[in-house]
Amino acid sequence: MLSVLPWERKKFQGSPLLLVGDAHAPRTVGVDDPGFDVTERLDEYARSMVEPCRYLSGYLFKRNSPSCGMERVKVFNAGGAPSSAGAGIYAKRLMTSLPHMPVEDEGRLADPVLRENFVTRVFVYRRWQELEAMGVTLAGLVRFHIRHRMLIRAHGETGYHGLGRLVASAGTGDINVAARAYVALRMKTLMRPAIRKQHGSVLAHLTGHLKRDIDAGAGAELVRLIAEYRLGRVPLAVPITVLKDHFRRYPDPSLGHRLYLDPYPEALELRHLI
């Protein structure tokens, strides 16, 4: 990882590291040789990686690493007692410099909900990067929000309404300022994994838009499946699959549901486990 001279590389790789000192500004030193301090080199390397990483759509960090740990990395005080409030030097610099880029701790991906949430954020952020590459316009921001609004709503009503207000007022000022505020609130909202109650509300909302198109029996079956999902008896993929089938026959582009139903490639099957 580090850009160091060959003799330094050998010494660095031969010495396990740990964080010491202030949990908010720790030093990274050798376990066997506390005088071997690589804090500045790690930070310098992280600074050099900010620009290349600007084009990434997500980043996985190494669990408990004094260089690449995202959170809860042990920091030892002068008496040798550990706390778990730290972040790795490299990880902290990257997260501070690229605050909207989706990041996750590799160990947390064993949780199906957190795994699905991370992948969702990666694909949403990638679509935002594509919009930025073309140049954000008011029309582009409105289209982006409409396409994602049901997905955002599943992660929290507060963020959903806040983003709606930002878009509604975006035409009254500098669009770039509005875009920065929008991406900040959107990524913050998406960081909160959607729970069954929130998904259930969005599923019910989408079902309501189909009531004039599908017969009573199909509607009742959807309501039953949503109730089963809310109770944890079936995974999210079950009502989603039925809804997708109905919307294929009765499309409604204005609803903003497509990226809620298909936020990433279906082959990943992430919603079969949540």
Secondary structure by P-SEA (a helix, b strand, c coil): cccccaaaaaaaaabbbbbcccccbbbbbbcccccccaaaaaaaaaaaaccccccccccccccccccccccccbbbccccccccccccaaaaaaaaaccccbbbbccccccaaaaaaaaaaaaaaaaaaaaaaacccaaaaaaaaaacaaaaaaacaaaaaaaaaaaaacccccaaaaaaaaaaaaaaaacccccaaaaaaaaaaaaaaacccccaaaaaaaaaaaaaaaaccccaaaaaaaaaaaaaaccccccccccccccccccccccccc
